[in-house]
Amino acid sequence: MSFKTIKRESTLEVIVQQIKDQIKKGILKPGEKLPSERKLADLLRVSRASVREAIQALAFSGYLEVIQGKGTYILEIATKYDEIVNFFSEFSNYSLDYLMEARIMLEGEFARLAALNASQKEIDVIEKIFNEIANSKDLNSFVVKDLEFHLTIAKATHNPFMNGLMKIIGEMLYKETRKIIEISKGTRVNTIETTRNLVQAIKQRNAEQAKEWMSKHIRNIRVSLE
């Protein structure tokens, strides 16, 4: 494996991208076990906590499967996401603004269905991730946890197609990580507030309120792009 040492000032998405690159190049193959957190941390010269966050993000994105007591494995579908994202990027008039416009429509519905369909355990996870967002110490973690939050809500719709769509959206967002981090400097406080209200709406099973808060949350980010 040819992982490159990550400098201390590098951000969390660099760890995520390096693992993706190893999968894309076929160095890490579907079904294979990912090196341990300790080994990856040594190879990349980063903390195990950073590696753990990257693995969690990739597990939610559908690249990896974490099996308790056994380790982390590369999923078969992992090799397909880049192909789909590249298709959208190359054959459509893609921009971050257009992506946000689509997210307002799609993810508003994801939130509505999550409020109706999520199990109590899933709601607890949604709230837990929100607390991690609110307490994140840096913008890199803030952005990664925010994406994990959105992926968790999509999964809680119990609609595999919507879950798959969110994973594709997540891949497109990863390509814009630096821009999103820059935007987050000015939107972080508002994001936490609207997300807090979104979580409350889901907990109360208020589907229409959940949809409204999700749409408002993404709309506020889109405005910041202008």
Z-matrix of the N, CA and C atoms (Angstrom, degrees):
N
C 1 1.461
C 2 1.518 1 109.94
N 3 1.347 2 116.23 1 145.06
C 4 1.464 3 120.33 2 -173.39
C 5 1.520 4 111.70 3 -119.10
N 6 1.328 5 116.96 4 52.86
C 7 1.454 6 119.97 5 175.58
C 8 1.524 7 109.37 6 -66.73
N 9 1.329 8 116.62 7 142.62
C 10 1.453 9 121.91 8 178.31
C 11 1.523 10 109.44 9 -99.40
N 12 1.311 11 115.82 10 140.97
C 13 1.459 12 120.72 11 178.02
C 14 1.518 13 109.58 12 -60.63
N 15 1.324 14 116.05 13 134.00
C 16 1.464 15 121.04 14 179.58
C 17 1.525 16 109.19 15 -99.39
N 18 1.311 17 116.87 16 128.83
C 19 1.458 18 120.57 17 177.50
C 20 1.519 19 110.08 18 -70.08
N 21 1.311 20 115.74 19 155.19
C 22 1.467 21 119.90 20 -175.17
C 23 1.519 22 112.86 21 -58.56
N 24 1.345 23 115.84 22 -34.80
C 25 1.462 24 117.72 23 -177.29
C 26 1.521 25 112.33 24 -79.12
N 27 1.319 26 118.24 25 -6.80
C 28 1.460 27 120.63 26 178.55
C 29 1.517 28 110.00 27 -68.50
N 30 1.324 29 116.14 28 157.02
C 31 1.447 30 120.98 29 -173.07
C 32 1.520 31 112.66 30 -101.17
N 33 1.329 32 114.13 31 168.24
C 34 1.452 33 120.44 32 -174.20
C 35 1.521 34 112.92 33 -59.11
N 36 1.331 35 117.02 34 -34.18
C 37 1.465 36 119.04 35 -177.11
C 38 1.530 37 111.81 36 -64.97
N 39 1.349 38 116.87 37 -21.56
C 40 1.456 39 119.83 38 177.95
C 41 1.533 40 109.99 39 -66.99
N 42 1.329 41 116.82 40 -38.70
C 43 1.465 42 120.71 41 176.86
C 44 1.525 43 109.25 42 -62.96
N 45 1.336 44 115.67 43 -47.03
C 46 1.461 45 120.82 44 179.20
C 47 1.524 46 110.37 45 -57.77
N 48 1.332 47 116.40 46 -46.18
C 49 1.464 48 120.28 47 -176.47
C 50 1.520 49 111.91 48 -66.54
N 51 1.332 50 117.23 49 -36.60
C 52 1.469 51 119.17 50 179.34
C 53 1.524 52 111.35 51 -64.45
N 54 1.335 53 116.42 52 -41.05
C 55 1.467 54 119.29 53 178.11
C 56 1.526 55 109.88 54 -65.22
N 57 1.345 56 116.75 55 -42.01
C 58 1.467 57 120.61 56 177.02
C 59 1.527 58 110.89 57 -59.84
N 60 1.315 59 116.42 58 -42.22
C 61 1.461 60 120.33 59 -178.83
C 62 1.523 61 111.51 60 -63.11
N 63 1.329 62 116.54 61 -39.03
C 64 1.461 63 120.40 62 178.26
C 65 1.533 64 110.67 63 -63.42
N 66 1.335 65 115.68 64 -36.30
C 67 1.474 66 120.54 65 177.83
C 68 1.527 67 109.69 66 -70.72
N 69 1.332 68 116.31 67 -46.42
C 70 1.464 69 121.64 68 -177.33
C 71 1.524 70 111.30 69 -60.96
N 72 1.337 71 117.13 70 -38.50
C 73 1.465 72 121.73 71 -178.88
C 74 1.527 73 112.65 72 -79.26
N 75 1.342 74 116.23 73 -7.72
C 76 1.451 75 119.21 74 179.63
C 77 1.517 76 114.11 75 83.94
N 78 1.329 77 116.78 76 7.24
C 79 1.462 78 120.52 77 177.34
C 80 1.526 79 108.88 78 -71.18
N 81 1.327 80 115.08 79 -41.19
C 82 1.471 81 121.40 80 170.11
C 83 1.526 82 106.66 81 -104.00
N 84 1.309 83 117.25 82 118.65
C 85 1.465 84 121.76 83 -173.85
C 86 1.524 85 111.62 84 -104.28
N 87 1.355 86 117.03 85 151.53
C 88 1.464 87 121.11 86 176.01
C 89 1.531 88 111.13 87 -51.38
N 90 1.322 89 115.44 88 133.62
C 91 1.461 90 120.75 89 -179.64
C 92 1.509 91 113.46 90 93.96
N 93 1.340 92 116.46 91 -18.96
C 94 1.459 93 119.59 92 -179.70
C 95 1.525 94 111.33 93 -78.55
N 96 1.308 95 114.99 94 156.40
C 97 1.460 96 121.61 95 178.65
C 98 1.520 97 109.72 96 -88.11
N 99 1.320 98 115.91 97 134.04
C 100 1.461 99 121.33 98 176.50
C 101 1.530 100 108.76 99 -72.50
N 102 1.324 101 118.20 100 144.83
C 103 1.472 102 119.03 101 174.52
C 104 1.530 103 110.40 102 -54.14
N 105 1.303 104 116.95 103 155.38
C 106 1.463 105 121.70 104 -178.30
C 107 1.527 106 110.79 105 -62.66
N 108 1.319 107 116.23 106 160.17
C 109 1.463 108 121.00 107 177.47
C 110 1.522 109 110.34 108 -56.00
N 111 1.324 110 115.98 109 -42.29
C 112 1.461 111 120.31 110 -178.82
C 113 1.536 112 111.26 111 -61.58
N 114 1.346 113 115.82 112 -45.17
C 115 1.467 114 119.64 113 -179.04
C 116 1.522 115 111.11 114 -66.96
N 117 1.336 116 117.25 115 -42.92
C 118 1.462 117 120.04 116 178.78
C 119 1.524 118 110.79 117 -62.79
N 120 1.324 119 116.19 118 -41.34
C 121 1.465 120 119.98 119 178.57
C 122 1.525 121 110.82 120 -61.22
N 123 1.335 122 116.42 121 -39.28
C 124 1.474 123 120.46 122 178.21
C 125 1.533 124 110.93 123 -68.14
N 126 1.344 125 116.71 124 -43.67
C 127 1.458 126 120.71 125 -179.12
C 128 1.523 127 112.05 126 -63.29
N 129 1.331 128 115.44 127 -41.44
C 130 1.458 129 120.92 128 -176.18
C 131 1.529 130 113.18 129 -90.48
N 132 1.346 131 114.96 130 -13.05
C 133 1.465 132 121.82 131 -177.25
C 134 1.521 133 111.73 132 58.17
N 135 1.315 134 114.12 133 49.64
C 136 1.466 135 122.02 134 175.25
C 137 1.525 136 107.62 135 -130.02
N 138 1.310 137 116.64 136 175.51
C 139 1.460 138 120.16 137 -179.71
C 140 1.531 139 110.86 138 -76.66
N 141 1.318 140 115.59 139 154.51
C 142 1.467 141 119.82 140 176.37
C 143 1.520 142 110.32 141 -64.05
N 144 1.338 143 117.03 142 -30.78
C 145 1.465 144 120.46 143 179.01
C 146 1.525 145 110.61 144 -62.87
N 147 1.328 146 117.09 145 -39.99
C 148 1.471 147 120.92 146 178.66
C 149 1.517 148 110.83 147 -66.89
N 150 1.337 149 116.46 148 -41.33
C 151 1.464 150 120.59 149 177.16
C 152 1.514 151 110.15 150 -62.60
N 153 1.334 152 116.45 151 -42.14
C 154 1.469 153 120.88 152 -179.16
C 155 1.526 154 110.66 153 -61.74
N 156 1.342 155 117.29 154 -42.04
C 157 1.472 156 120.76 155 178.59
C 158 1.527 157 110.80 156 -63.91
N 159 1.328 158 116.49 157 -40.59
C 160 1.463 159 120.24 158 179.53
C 161 1.523 160 111.04 159 -64.69
N 162 1.315 161 116.71 160 -40.95
C 163 1.465 162 121.02 161 178.77
C 164 1.521 163 110.37 162 -64.78
N 165 1.321 164 116.34 163 -41.44
C 166 1.469 165 120.04 164 178.23
C 167 1.525 166 110.80 165 -61.33
N 168 1.338 167 116.49 166 -43.99
C 169 1.468 168 120.65 167 179.58
C 170 1.525 169 111.04 168 -62.39
N 171 1.323 170 117.11 169 -42.42
C 172 1.461 171 121.20 170 -179.51
C 173 1.525 172 112.02 171 -71.46
N 174 1.320 173 116.60 172 -29.47
C 175 1.465 174 119.84 173 176.25
C 176 1.527 175 110.02 174 -68.05
N 177 1.327 176 116.80 175 -41.36
C 178 1.459 177 119.89 176 178.30
C 179 1.523 178 111.10 177 -69.18
N 180 1.331 179 116.97 178 -29.02
C 181 1.465 180 120.63 179 179.67
C 182 1.517 181 113.17 180 -79.02
N 183 1.341 182 116.43 181 -9.57
C 184 1.456 183 119.41 182 177.89
C 185 1.518 184 114.62 183 93.70
N 186 1.321 185 117.46 184 8.90
C 187 1.459 186 120.92 185 177.74
C 188 1.522 187 111.77 186 -83.12
N 189 1.311 188 115.74 187 -36.75
C 190 1.462 189 121.06 188 -172.65
C 191 1.528 190 111.01 189 -126.80
N 192 1.317 191 114.62 190 155.97
C 193 1.462 192 120.91 191 172.13
C 194 1.523 193 107.88 192 -125.02
N 195 1.321 194 115.43 193 123.25
C 196 1.464 195 120.75 194 179.11
C 197 1.526 196 108.33 195 -96.89
N 198 1.332 197 116.54 196 117.39
C 199 1.463 198 122.28 197 179.42
C 200 1.518 199 108.37 198 -108.38
N 201 1.320 200 115.00 199 115.32
C 202 1.461 201 120.79 200 -176.29
C 203 1.527 202 111.23 201 -54.65
N 204 1.317 203 116.19 202 127.53
C 205 1.446 204 121.29 203 176.70
C 206 1.523 205 114.77 204 83.52
N 207 1.334 206 117.04 205 -8.79
C 208 1.469 207 120.06 206 -177.95
C 209 1.526 208 112.65 207 -117.57
N 210 1.319 209 116.72 208 -36.56
C 211 1.453 210 119.33 209 -179.78
C 212 1.516 211 112.74 210 130.69
N 213 1.314 212 116.28 211 -165.52
C 214 1.463 213 123.26 212 -176.38
C 215 1.521 214 109.53 213 -116.50
N 216 1.336 215 116.11 214 131.98
C 217 1.464 216 121.66 215 -173.95
C 218 1.530 217 111.15 216 -122.52
N 219 1.331 218 115.34 217 149.91
C 220 1.463 219 121.91 218 178.14
C 221 1.526 220 108.62 219 -79.66
N 222 1.327 221 117.06 220 129.11
C 223 1.458 222 121.05 221 179.97
C 224 1.526 223 111.21 222 -86.54
N 225 1.319 224 115.74 223 152.46
C 226 1.466 225 122.47 224 -178.92
C 227 1.524 226 111.49 225 -60.21
N 228 1.331 227 116.55 226 -40.06
C 229 1.463 228 121.62 227 -175.85
C 230 1.523 229 111.86 228 -68.69
N 231 1.336 230 117.14 229 -15.25
C 232 1.462 231 121.40 230 -174.81
C 233 1.525 232 112.49 231 -55.30
N 234 1.323 233 117.15 232 -36.85
C 235 1.466 234 120.75 233 -176.63
C 236 1.523 235 112.95 234 -74.93
N 237 1.317 236 117.99 235 -9.62
C 238 1.470 237 121.61 236 -174.49
C 239 1.517 238 113.36 237 -91.60
N 240 1.348 239 117.66 238 -27.88
C 241 1.456 240 119.50 239 -172.59
C 242 1.522 241 113.29 240 -62.47
N 243 1.328 242 117.58 241 -43.36
C 244 1.463 243 119.74 242 179.09
C 245 1.522 244 111.43 243 -61.36
N 246 1.338 245 116.99 244 -37.74
C 247 1.460 246 120.59 245 178.97
C 248 1.525 247 110.57 246 -61.13
N 249 1.332 248 116.32 247 -44.22
C 250 1.468 249 120.66 248 -178.89
C 251 1.524 250 110.52 249 -66.79
N 252 1.329 251 115.97 250 -45.10
C 253 1.463 252 120.29 251 -179.33
C 254 1.527 253 110.72 252 -63.69
N 255 1.328 254 117.04 253 -42.20
C 256 1.460 255 120.13 254 178.00
C 257 1.527 256 111.76 255 -62.30
N 258 1.323 257 116.47 256 -35.40
C 259 1.465 258 120.66 257 176.88
C 260 1.525 259 110.12 258 -59.82
N 261 1.341 260 116.17 259 -49.78
C 262 1.462 261 119.97 260 -179.92
C 263 1.528 262 110.97 261 -63.01
N 264 1.321 263 116.32 262 -40.06
C 265 1.459 264 120.64 263 -176.76
C 266 1.522 265 112.30 264 -68.82
N 267 1.321 266 117.19 265 -36.67
C 268 1.460 267 121.05 266 -173.78
C 269 1.529 268 113.59 267 -89.33
N 270 1.334 269 116.57 268 -31.04
C 271 1.458 270 118.99 269 -172.49
C 272 1.530 271 113.69 270 -110.93
N 273 1.305 272 117.27 271 9.11
C 274 1.464 273 119.74 272 176.06
C 275 1.521 274 108.87 273 -133.95
N 276 1.328 275 115.88 274 159.94
C 277 1.459 276 121.24 275 179.14
C 278 1.523 277 108.47 276 -80.32
N 279 1.336 278 114.58 277 71.44
C 280 1.454 279 121.24 278 -170.65
C 281 1.527 280 111.89 279 -82.17
N 282 1.315 281 116.41 280 136.58
C 283 1.459 282 122.50 281 170.52
C 284 1.517 283 106.79 282 -150.36
N 285 1.332 284 115.94 283 159.85
C 286 1.463 285 119.81 284 179.83
C 287 1.528 286 110.56 285 -61.95
N 288 1.329 287 116.66 286 -35.52
C 289 1.464 288 120.28 287 178.76
C 290 1.524 289 111.23 288 -63.20
N 291 1.335 290 116.98 289 -44.13
C 292 1.464 291 120.16 290 178.02
C 293 1.528 292 111.20 291 -64.98
N 294 1.325 293 116.24 292 -37.64
C 295 1.463 294 119.98 293 178.21
C 296 1.523 295 110.13 294 -62.90
N 297 1.329 296 117.30 295 -42.87
C 298 1.468 297 120.86 296 179.34
C 299 1.523 298 110.90 297 -64.57
N 300 1.321 299 116.42 298 -37.77
C 301 1.461 300 120.68 299 177.88
C 302 1.528 301 110.54 300 -61.06
N 303 1.327 302 116.29 301 -42.86
C 304 1.469 303 120.63 302 177.80
C 305 1.523 304 111.35 303 -67.85
N 306 1.327 305 116.31 304 -36.60
C 307 1.470 306 120.27 305 179.89
C 308 1.531 307 111.49 306 -63.19
N 309 1.317 308 117.21 307 -37.67
C 310 1.466 309 120.09 308 179.55
C 311 1.522 310 109.96 309 -56.66
N 312 1.312 311 116.12 310 -45.41
C 313 1.460 312 121.00 311 -179.33
C 314 1.531 313 111.61 312 -70.65
N 315 1.322 314 116.69 313 -50.14
C 316 1.464 315 120.69 314 -173.75
C 317 1.524 316 112.54 315 -71.99
N 318 1.318 317 116.82 316 -49.33
C 319 1.457 318 118.92 317 -173.74
C 320 1.523 319 113.36 318 -74.97
N 321 1.324 320 116.72 319 -22.20
C 322 1.459 321 118.73 320 171.68
C 323 1.518 322 109.92 321 -60.43
N 324 1.326 323 115.81 322 -41.82
C 325 1.460 324 120.65 323 178.15
C 326 1.518 325 111.51 324 -71.00
N 327 1.331 326 117.52 325 -35.41
C 328 1.466 327 120.41 326 175.79
C 329 1.535 328 109.78 327 -58.25
N 330 1.334 329 115.60 328 -45.34
C 331 1.470 330 120.05 329 -178.68
C 332 1.526 331 111.14 330 -64.95
N 333 1.328 332 115.81 331 -40.29
C 334 1.475 333 119.60 332 179.18
C 335 1.521 334 110.69 333 -60.87
N 336 1.329 335 116.69 334 -46.66
C 337 1.465 336 120.51 335 -178.85
C 338 1.529 337 111.54 336 -69.79
N 339 1.326 338 116.87 337 -34.31
C 340 1.467 339 119.53 338 177.55
C 341 1.527 340 110.40 339 -63.03
N 342 1.334 341 116.69 340 -39.63
C 343 1.470 342 120.14 341 178.32
C 344 1.523 343 111.03 342 -62.48
N 345 1.324 344 116.55 343 -32.20
C 346 1.460 345 120.84 344 -179.03
C 347 1.531 346 112.82 345 -84.67
N 348 1.333 347 116.83 346 -35.55
C 349 1.465 348 120.62 347 -167.72
C 350 1.518 349 116.28 348 -109.25
N 351 1.312 350 118.39 349 -17.16
C 352 1.465 351 120.50 350 -174.27
C 353 1.523 352 111.63 351 -63.48
N 354 1.323 353 115.61 352 140.43
C 355 1.470 354 120.39 353 172.71
C 356 1.522 355 107.92 354 -75.92
N 357 1.325 356 116.70 355 165.64
C 358 1.458 357 119.85 356 178.44
C 359 1.525 358 110.48 357 -62.55
N 360 1.323 359 116.96 358 -36.45
C 361 1.462 360 120.81 359 178.20
C 362 1.524 361 110.75 360 -62.67
N 363 1.333 362 117.12 361 -41.15
C 364 1.461 363 120.81 362 178.72
C 365 1.525 364 111.11 363 -66.72
N 366 1.320 365 116.56 364 -38.63
C 367 1.466 366 120.08 365 176.92
C 368 1.521 367 110.46 366 -63.57
N 369 1.321 368 116.57 367 -40.22
C 370 1.469 369 120.53 368 177.50
C 371 1.528 370 111.03 369 -61.24
N 372 1.331 371 116.64 370 -39.09
C 373 1.468 372 120.92 371 179.00
C 374 1.525 373 109.93 372 -67.88
N 375 1.331 374 117.20 373 -42.77
C 376 1.465 375 121.69 374 177.66
C 377 1.531 376 110.04 375 -57.64
N 378 1.328 377 116.37 376 -44.76
C 379 1.469 378 120.38 377 -179.96
C 380 1.530 379 110.61 378 -67.09
N 381 1.311 380 116.95 379 -39.24
C 382 1.473 381 121.44 380 179.25
C 383 1.526 382 110.78 381 -61.29
N 384 1.331 383 116.29 382 -45.05
C 385 1.461 384 119.40 383 -179.59
C 386 1.525 385 110.49 384 -67.31
N 387 1.337 386 116.86 385 -36.86
C 388 1.465 387 119.14 386 176.16
C 389 1.532 388 110.42 387 -58.94
N 390 1.327 389 116.79 388 -44.22
C 391 1.470 390 120.35 389 179.38
C 392 1.522 391 111.00 390 -61.45
N 393 1.326 392 116.91 391 -35.57
C 394 1.466 393 120.85 392 177.36
C 395 1.531 394 110.39 393 -68.21
N 396 1.338 395 116.39 394 -36.28
C 397 1.471 396 120.52 395 175.75
C 398 1.524 397 109.87 396 -62.99
N 399 1.326 398 115.06 397 -49.75
C 400 1.465 399 120.70 398 -176.70
C 401 1.526 400 112.23 399 -62.55
N 402 1.338 401 116.09 400 -30.87
C 403 1.467 402 120.49 401 -176.67
C 404 1.523 403 113.54 402 -101.93
N 405 1.325 404 117.39 403 6.95
C 406 1.465 405 120.22 404 -178.49
C 407 1.533 406 109.76 405 -62.22
N 408 1.329 407 114.91 406 141.83
C 409 1.456 408 120.39 407 -173.60
C 410 1.520 409 113.70 408 -92.26
N 411 1.317 410 117.23 409 -15.20
C 412 1.461 411 119.72 410 179.39
C 413 1.523 412 109.54 411 -144.46
N 414 1.316 413 116.16 412 163.72
C 415 1.464 414 121.35 413 -175.52
C 416 1.522 415 112.84 414 -68.09
N 417 1.324 416 117.29 415 -30.05
C 418 1.458 417 119.56 416 178.79
C 419 1.520 418 110.64 417 -62.32
N 420 1.328 419 115.99 418 -50.50
C 421 1.462 420 120.98 419 178.67
C 422 1.525 421 110.51 420 -63.47
N 423 1.326 422 115.63 421 -38.38
C 424 1.467 423 121.33 422 179.67
C 425 1.529 424 110.67 423 -58.08
N 426 1.330 425 116.85 424 -46.79
C 427 1.467 426 121.39 425 -177.83
C 428 1.520 427 111.30 426 -69.04
N 429 1.338 428 117.10 427 -43.23
C 430 1.464 429 120.88 428 -179.74
C 431 1.525 430 110.79 429 -64.15
N 432 1.328 431 116.59 430 -43.62
C 433 1.470 432 120.36 431 179.84
C 434 1.524 433 111.27 432 -67.24
N 435 1.338 434 116.18 433 -34.14
C 436 1.462 435 119.67 434 178.15
C 437 1.526 436 110.50 435 -64.03
N 438 1.326 437 116.91 436 -41.52
C 439 1.461 438 119.95 437 177.63
C 440 1.528 439 110.33 438 -65.30
N 441 1.323 440 116.95 439 -41.23
C 442 1.467 441 120.61 440 177.40
C 443 1.530 442 110.27 441 -59.70
N 444 1.323 443 116.29 442 -37.83
C 445 1.467 444 122.39 443 177.80
C 446 1.531 445 110.65 444 -60.23
N 447 1.320 446 116.43 445 -46.54
C 448 1.469 447 121.05 446 -179.07
C 449 1.531 448 111.32 447 -67.09
N 450 1.318 449 116.58 448 -39.77
C 451 1.466 450 120.67 449 177.67
C 452 1.530 451 111.13 450 -64.33
N 453 1.319 452 116.27 451 -37.35
C 454 1.470 453 120.81 452 179.83
C 455 1.518 454 111.05 453 -67.24
N 456 1.319 455 117.21 454 -39.52
C 457 1.462 456 121.17 455 177.37
C 458 1.528 457 110.03 456 -64.47
N 459 1.334 458 117.32 457 -43.59
C 460 1.470 459 120.35 458 178.60
C 461 1.527 460 110.69 459 -60.79
N 462 1.324 461 116.85 460 -41.35
C 463 1.464 462 120.49 461 178.67
C 464 1.527 463 110.93 462 -63.51
N 465 1.333 464 116.12 463 -34.28
C 466 1.469 465 121.51 464 -177.71
C 467 1.526 466 112.95 465 -73.43
N 468 1.345 467 117.94 466 -7.44
C 469 1.469 468 119.73 467 174.20
C 470 1.524 469 110.50 468 -69.74
N 471 1.339 470 116.82 469 -21.66
C 472 1.472 471 124.18 470 -175.07
C 473 1.522 472 111.32 471 64.31
N 474 1.347 473 114.71 472 25.62
C 475 1.460 474 121.39 473 176.56
C 476 1.525 475 107.45 474 -116.49
N 477 1.336 476 118.61 475 106.51
C 478 1.468 477 121.21 476 -176.43
C 479 1.523 478 114.08 477 -57.09
N 480 1.326 479 117.23 478 -33.03
C 481 1.463 480 120.14 479 -179.39
C 482 1.521 481 110.33 480 -67.87
N 483 1.328 482 116.52 481 -43.78
C 484 1.467 483 120.12 482 178.25
C 485 1.523 484 110.87 483 -65.51
N 486 1.320 485 115.79 484 -38.61
C 487 1.461 486 120.55 485 177.15
C 488 1.530 487 110.06 486 -61.11
N 489 1.329 488 116.77 487 -43.44
C 490 1.457 489 121.28 488 178.11
C 491 1.516 490 112.55 489 -64.64
N 492 1.334 491 116.57 490 -40.97
C 493 1.466 492 120.56 491 177.84
C 494 1.522 493 111.42 492 -60.07
N 495 1.342 494 116.19 493 -41.09
C 496 1.462 495 119.65 494 -178.72
C 497 1.515 496 111.00 495 -67.01
N 498 1.317 497 117.15 496 -33.60
C 499 1.465 498 119.92 497 177.65
C 500 1.535 499 110.90 498 -66.03
N 501 1.338 500 115.63 499 -37.84
C 502 1.469 501 119.82 500 177.02
C 503 1.528 502 109.92 501 -67.14
N 504 1.327 503 115.91 502 -43.25
C 505 1.469 504 120.12 503 176.09
C 506 1.523 505 109.94 504 -59.11
N 507 1.325 506 115.61 505 -42.32
C 508 1.461 507 120.23 506 179.02
C 509 1.514 508 112.20 507 -59.26
N 510 1.331 509 116.70 508 -40.55
C 511 1.461 510 120.66 509 178.02
C 512 1.523 511 111.11 510 -63.26
N 513 1.329 512 116.50 511 -40.22
C 514 1.458 513 120.48 512 179.52
C 515 1.534 514 110.27 513 -67.63
N 516 1.329 515 116.06 514 -36.22
C 517 1.457 516 119.81 515 178.23
C 518 1.524 517 111.36 516 -68.04
N 519 1.340 518 116.43 517 -36.92
C 520 1.462 519 119.33 518 178.31
C 521 1.526 520 111.48 519 -58.04
N 522 1.331 521 116.52 520 -34.88
C 523 1.464 522 120.32 521 179.72
C 524 1.531 523 111.92 522 -68.13
N 525 1.331 524 115.92 523 -17.20
C 526 1.467 525 121.23 524 -178.82
C 527 1.530 526 111.06 525 -110.80
N 528 1.328 527 116.79 526 22.07
C 529 1.468 528 120.62 527 -172.25
C 530 1.519 529 112.94 528 -55.91
N 531 1.324 530 117.29 529 -46.40
C 532 1.464 531 119.35 530 -176.36
C 533 1.520 532 111.54 531 -61.14
N 534 1.335 533 115.87 532 -42.35
C 535 1.464 534 119.54 533 179.62
C 536 1.533 535 110.48 534 -65.73
N 537 1.342 536 116.99 535 -39.66
C 538 1.457 537 120.86 536 -178.96
C 539 1.530 538 110.95 537 -67.18
N 540 1.326 539 116.31 538 -38.25
C 541 1.471 540 119.98 539 176.65
C 542 1.518 541 110.09 540 -62.22
N 543 1.322 542 116.47 541 -42.46
C 544 1.466 543 120.53 542 179.15
C 545 1.528 544 110.52 543 -62.48
N 546 1.340 545 116.46 544 -43.85
C 547 1.466 546 120.90 545 178.54
C 548 1.524 547 110.68 546 -62.69
N 549 1.333 548 116.28 547 -37.96
C 550 1.464 549 121.63 548 -174.81
C 551 1.518 550 112.93 549 -63.70
N 552 1.332 551 117.22 550 -20.50
C 553 1.466 552 119.80 551 177.22
C 554 1.527 553 110.64 552 -58.69
N 555 1.331 554 115.37 553 -35.86
C 556 1.463 555 119.55 554 -178.14
C 557 1.511 556 114.92 555 -99.02
N 558 1.339 557 117.28 556 -13.46
C 559 1.463 558 119.97 557 -174.69
C 560 1.538 559 113.54 558 -110.47
N 561 1.326 560 116.85 559 -3.82
C 562 1.468 561 120.63 560 -172.65
C 563 1.525 562 112.86 561 -55.88
N 564 1.323 563 116.88 562 -49.29
C 565 1.473 564 120.37 563 -177.16
C 566 1.523 565 110.35 564 -61.96
N 567 1.324 566 116.58 565 -45.66
C 568 1.455 567 120.66 566 179.76
C 569 1.523 568 111.47 567 -65.19
N 570 1.323 569 116.25 568 -38.79
C 571 1.461 570 120.82 569 179.13
C 572 1.527 571 110.93 570 -61.31
N 573 1.316 572 116.42 571 -44.96
C 574 1.468 573 120.25 572 179.40
C 575 1.525 574 110.45 573 -61.81
N 576 1.324 575 116.92 574 -41.74
C 577 1.463 576 120.28 575 -178.01
C 578 1.533 577 112.05 576 -66.69
N 579 1.341 578 116.89 577 -47.75
C 580 1.461 579 119.29 578 -179.25
C 581 1.531 580 110.95 579 -67.94
N 582 1.322 581 116.22 580 -35.48
C 583 1.462 582 119.93 581 178.70
C 584 1.523 583 111.08 582 -68.05
N 585 1.318 584 116.56 583 -37.08
C 586 1.476 585 119.83 584 176.36
C 587 1.531 586 110.09 585 -59.76
N 588 1.326 587 116.51 586 -43.88
C 589 1.464 588 120.34 587 178.75
C 590 1.526 589 111.80 588 -66.47
N 591 1.332 590 115.75 589 -35.88
C 592 1.463 591 120.82 590 177.02
C 593 1.533 592 110.66 591 -62.69
N 594 1.314 593 116.64 592 -44.77
C 595 1.469 594 121.05 593 179.18
C 596 1.520 595 110.57 594 -61.45
N 597 1.324 596 116.51 595 -42.70
C 598 1.465 597 120.09 596 179.26
C 599 1.527 598 111.34 597 -62.46
N 600 1.323 599 116.72 598 -40.08
C 601 1.464 600 120.82 599 179.12
C 602 1.528 601 110.82 600 -63.79
N 603 1.333 602 116.74 601 -41.10
C 604 1.464 603 120.37 602 178.18
C 605 1.523 604 110.40 603 -66.06
N 606 1.331 605 116.92 604 -42.48
C 607 1.469 606 120.95 605 179.05
C 608 1.524 607 111.31 606 -61.38
N 609 1.325 608 116.18 607 -35.22
C 610 1.469 609 121.36 608 -179.26
C 611 1.525 610 112.72 609 -86.71
N 612 1.330 611 116.89 610 1.94
C 613 1.475 612 123.07 611 -179.07
C 614 1.524 613 111.93 612 60.00
N 615 1.330 614 115.46 613 30.47
C 616 1.464 615 120.72 614 179.22
C 617 1.532 616 107.64 615 -92.78
N 618 1.314 617 116.29 616 90.35
C 619 1.458 618 122.15 617 -171.73
C 620 1.528 619 113.20 618 -61.94
N 621 1.330 620 116.67 619 -44.88
C 622 1.468 621 119.30 620 -177.10
C 623 1.522 622 111.68 621 -68.10
N 624 1.343 623 116.66 622 -37.15
C 625 1.463 624 119.88 623 176.85
C 626 1.529 625 110.88 624 -66.85
N 627 1.328 626 116.00 625 -39.10
C 628 1.460 627 120.04 626 178.25
C 629 1.526 628 110.10 627 -60.80
N 630 1.322 629 116.09 628 -44.62
C 631 1.464 630 120.75 629 178.40
C 632 1.524 631 110.77 630 -61.33
N 633 1.319 632 116.40 631 -43.21
C 634 1.466 633 121.04 632 -178.35
C 635 1.524 634 111.56 633 -64.04
N 636 1.346 635 116.38 634 -43.70
C 637 1.468 636 119.51 635 -178.50
C 638 1.522 637 112.06 636 -69.94
N 639 1.322 638 116.94 637 -37.13
C 640 1.464 639 119.27 638 177.16
C 641 1.526 640 110.13 639 -64.03
N 642 1.317 641 116.87 640 -45.78
C 643 1.465 642 120.79 641 179.85
C 644 1.524 643 110.93 642 -61.66
N 645 1.337 644 116.42 643 -40.92
C 646 1.461 645 120.86 644 179.27
C 647 1.523 646 110.71 645 -65.02
N 648 1.320 647 115.94 646 -41.64
C 649 1.462 648 121.61 647 179.31
C 650 1.527 649 111.11 648 -58.12
N 651 1.313 650 117.84 649 -49.48
C 652 1.466 651 121.05 650 -178.26
C 653 1.522 652 110.84 651 -72.55
N 654 1.331 653 116.39 652 -35.33
C 655 1.471 654 120.13 653 179.53
C 656 1.535 655 110.66 654 -62.28
N 657 1.330 656 116.73 655 -38.70
C 658 1.461 657 120.73 656 179.38
C 659 1.534 658 111.19 657 -63.97
N 660 1.318 659 116.21 658 -37.63
C 661 1.466 660 119.99 659 177.49
C 662 1.523 661 110.14 660 -68.16
N 663 1.325 662 115.67 661 -40.46
C 664 1.471 663 119.71 662 -179.01
C 665 1.528 664 110.71 663 -63.00
N 666 1.322 665 116.70 664 -40.89
C 667 1.465 666 120.39 665 178.91
C 668 1.519 667 111.08 666 -59.47
N 669 1.344 668 115.60 667 -34.53
C 670 1.471 669 120.57 668 -178.58
C 671 1.522 670 112.15 669 -69.30
N 672 1.333 671 117.50 670 -14.72
C 673 1.459 672 121.00 671 177.93
C 674 1.517 673 112.13 672 -77.16
N 675 1.320 674 115.40 673 -19.94
C 676 1.475 675 119.47 674 -173.50
C 677 1.533 676 111.78 675 -75.18
